[in-house]
Amino acid sequence: MKFGLHIGQQNIDMDEMRRLWTWADRAGFDWADVWDHFYEAPPVDGSGSCFEATACMSAIACETRNVRVGVLVLGMNYRHPAVLANTLATIDHLSGGRLEIGLGAGWHQMEYEAYGIPFRPIKERLDMLEEGVQVVRMLLTQERSDFQGQYYQLNNAACYPKPVQANPRIWVGGNGEKRTLRIAARHADGWNSPYTSPEEFKRLNGVLDQWCEKEGRDPASIERNINLSFHMAASPAHERKAEEEFKRTWGPATDAMRERGVIIGTPDQAIERVKAYEEAGAKRVNIALRPPVDWDALLAWESDVIGKLG
């Protein structure tokens, strides 16, 4: 099993962010990433601070040496995919070829409305995602690109320099089984599922396999990851505090999250949870952090979970 660190860069200072990704770089993780939001998530009132994703990716690229550098996931219609491709190629050079590209349809309606970005119906956002994945792939791998889609067009377009990697992996994120998983089967190198129970992950994993078969794709060619909200206690003595923080983070959604994708309880319980996802088909577990950061729990994750399963 591989392990990733998914940092929610909200209500946190940059020194603490740096401490997180440089720690991950030496703590047995093979992946460090951020999310793509401008307001806090879960949504509150838009008054919390949140650092921009691609700038954070650049910092991770420069300040680490081992982890893959990613984002789960970039909202496709926040940035034109041709401009985004140039940003991503630069980050790949900054990292020495460790870029991972996560792309999704976007969901945080409050951000769209505040910034005047049209929050289109889900079908249109998924159509834009499917076009955008192709645009990014073409620009990063082809000398010149032409593309005539409904939302995006390329006309003898170039993107130089090319990434250090010959073909950076593209991940599609989301759990929509009719469109999202089909887009992953058609165009992606990996699929990332956010906050899903082991049972649901296994079912969706099977749906992705079915789409691969329909698209003439080898299912084994798509890696599968899971993001889990991290609320583990360092020891039984810390469980009450961890539970209180879990409830503070998710509020009215706490009970629903408890049945979905979350790490709670002690390190021994976390190990059993990770094993359940491994049996369901996950190749990497990403722990998703929202401040305040519980360093006792993170160090226990490093020693008692990664140390035993990694």
N, C-alpha and C positions, 0 to 999 in steps of 0.2 A: 504494500500500500504506500502511495505517495501522499504527501501532506502539503497543503498550501495555506497561506495567510491572506485573508481578504479583509482589508482595512476600510472601515467606514470613516472617511476623513472629515467627520463632522464634530464640532465642539471639542476640538483638540488642537494643541499648538504644534508647530512644525518640529520642535525638538523631540516631542514625544513620538511623532510620526517617524522621524529618523531612527529613534531608538527601536521602534517596532521592526522596521524592515532590515536594519542592520543586525538586529538580534535574529530574525528569521533566517538571514543569510548564513548564519553559523550554527543554527539550532536544529538542523536536520530537515528543514523545509526545502522543497525544490521549486517553490512558486511563491511570489509575493505580488499582490495586486491591490487595486483600489476600486471603488465603485464610481459611477458616472452620475453624480447628482449635483445640483446647485443649492437645493434646500434639504433639510434633514429628512431622513427616512427611518422609521415610519413618519409620515407627514405630521407636523405639528402646526406651526404658524409661519414658517419661513424666516424666523428671526435668528435661528442658530447659524453659526459659521460652518462653511463647507468648502474645502479647497478643491480647485478644478482638477479633473482627472488626468488629462494628458500631461500637464505640467508636473503632477506628482509622479507619473510614470517616468518622466525624464529624470527626476531626482532619484528614484529607485534605481534606474539604469546606471546612473553615475556613482551611486554610493553602495552598490552591492557587487559581488563577483560571482556568485553561484546560482542564485535563484532565477527562474524564469520571470520575466517582467510583463505583467498583464493588466487587464481591467475586465471586470465582470459586472456588467457589460456596457460598452459604449452605446448610447441611444442613437440610432442611425440618423434620425432627422434633427439632432442637435447640431450636426456639422455636415457640410457637403462631403460625400465619401471621397471625392478626388482630393480635396484639401486634407481630409483625414489621412489618406494614403501617404501623402508627403510627410505629415507629422509622424506617422508610424515608422516610415523608413528612417527618419532621423533618429527616433528612439532606438531602433534596432542597431544603428551605428553606435549610439551612446552606450549601449549595453554590450557591445561586442557580439551581437547575434543571439540575444536571449529574449527577443520579443515574442509575446503571445497576444493575438488579436481577438478580443471578445466583442461580439456585436449582437445587439438586440433591438426590439421594436420600440422600446421606451414605454413608460407607464405613469410617471409621476406628474399627473395632470396639473398640479399647483405650479410646478416649474414652467411648464409650457405656457399657461395662461399669464403668469407674471411677466414672462419675457416676450410675449407676443409671438411665440412659436405655435403654429397651428397644431392643435391636438386632434389629429384626424381620427376617424373611426378605425377600429382595430384592423379591419381588412386592409385599409390603405396603408397603415403603419407597417403591416406585414409585407405588403407589396413593395414598399420602400426598402424594407430590410432585404428582401430577396434581390432587388436590383442593386442595392448598395454593396452587398457581399460580393457580387460579381464585379462591380466597379473597382473595389479595393483590391481584389485578387488580380484583376487584369493589370492595373497600374503597377503593382508591386512585382509582377512576373513577366510582363510583356514589354518589348521595346517601344511599341506604339499601340494605342488602344482606340478602338471605335465601339461605341455602344449607344444604341437608340432605345431607351426605355421611356416609360410614361413620365417618370419623375427625374431621371438622370440621363444626361447625354454626354458622350465623349466623342471628340472629333480629332483624330490623329493625335491623341493625348499622350504625353510623356510624363514620367516620374523618375527623376534622377537626383541623387544616385540611387541605384537599387539597394534593397536591404543587404546586409551581410549574409543572411540566410538566403538560400536559393528560393525557398518557398515558405515563408512564415506561416505557421498554423493559424487558421481562423476557427474560432469557437462561436457557435450560436447558442445563446442562452434563452431559457424559457421552457415552460411545460405544456404549451399548447400542442395537443397531439394531432390536430388536423392540418395546421399550417407550419408552426414552428419546427416540429420534428421533421416534417417533410423538407423544409428548407435546409435543415441540418443534413438530412440524407443526400440532398442534391449537391450542396455546396461546401459543407464544413469539414474540418478535420477533427473537430471535437464538439461535444455537447455538454453544456453545464446546466444543471438543474438547481434552482434555488429553493431551499427550505422545504424539502419533500421527505415524507416518511420513507423508511426502507421498503415498505410494501408498495407504496405508490411509485417509488423510484424503479423498483423491479418491473412493475407493470408498464411504465413509460419506456423503460429500456427495451422491453419487448415490442412496444409500438414502433420505436425507432428502428429496430431490426426489420420489422415488417415493411416500413417505408424504404429501407435500404434495398430490400429484395425487389420491391416494385420499381425502384429507380435503377436497378442493375448495379448496385453498389455492395461491396463486401462489408458487412456490418463490423468486422474486426478492424476496418480502416478508420473508424471513428472512435476516439477515446471518450470516456464518459466520466464526468466529475459531479460532485455534489457540494453545495454550499450549506453549512450548518451554523445557525446562530450559536455563539459560544457563551455559555453560562456555567461552565464546569466549576466546581469547588475544588480548591487545592487539597482538601482533606475533609473528613466528616465534620470537623469543627467549623469549617467555613461554609457549610451547606446553607444555613439560614441566611447569611449575608448574600450568597450567590442567588438564592431564590428571590430575595427582595429586589435585587438588581434586575433579575429576569422580568419580574412583574412591572418594575418601573419602566423598563425599556419598551415592553410591548403593550402595556396598559390593557384595554379591553380585548385585545387579540391574544392575550397570554394563554388562555385555555386552548385556543385553536392552534397556536404555535407549539404547545406542548405535544400535540398529536402529529405535528409535522416534522420539520427538520431542525432539531435543536440538540445541543450537547448540554445536558444537565447532570447533576449528581456528582459522584466521586470519579477519580481516574479509572477505577475498576469498571464502573458503569459505562464510562466513556469508551473503554476498550471494547466492551460488548456491543456498543452502538456502532463503532467503526467496523467491527467484524460483520455486523448485519448489512451494512452498506456494501462491503466488499463482496459478500455473498450475493447481493442484489445486482452486482455488475459494476460498481464504482471503482475506478482506478486511482482516484485522488479524492481525499476529503479536505475541503477548504474550511477552516474555521473563520467565521465572520465576526469581527469585533466592532462594537460601538462603545465609545467612551462612557464612563471612565474605565481605564484599562486595569484589569486585575492581574498584576504581575505575578503574584503568588500562583494563581491558576495557570498562567502561561508557562511558568517555569515547571510546574507539575506536568503540564501537557508535554513539554519537551522531554522531561526525564521519564515520566511514568507511562506515557502513551506512545510518542514517537520512538522513545528509547526501547520499547518492547515490540512495536509493530513495524517501525520504519525499516 
